Amino acid sequence: MEEWANIPTTAIQTIQATMILATILCCIGLLSFVFQLFRLKQGERFVLTAIIQMLSCLCVMIAAAIYASMHEDFHPNLGLKDGTYGYSFILAWIAFAFTFINSIMYLILRKRK
């Protein structure tokens, strides 16, 4: 834990807050999808759900970018040279890709009978 002592707590709190916001937006997107599933007419798209998922994707991207920036600024010897960003960094970018694909899928999806 000593190696993270130099990173400002505001950066860590910002990363945590944006990831929590992304999780909350994903849950709201799921509830929005269920609500629209029963309220939309046949043939309409799930645009509101897609917008919410895009916002969630944006939050994940911001958190991963801040983490990368802070990690490289405060630990240049542990950065890209050694490839030791850690599993959380990899999982954050995988989450970004999945939320982006999910939002595109909601844009394409139409309500069927």
VENDA-V656949 format. One line per field, one symbol per residue. ss: DSSP state (H for helix, E for strand, - for the rest). A space follows every 10 residues. Layout:
ss = ???
//
This chain:
ss = -HHH----HH HHHHHHHHHH HHHHHHHHHH HHHHHHHHH- ----E-HHHH HHHHHHHHHH HHHHHHHHHH HHHH-HHH-- ------HHHH HHHHHHHHHH HHHHHHHH-E ---
//
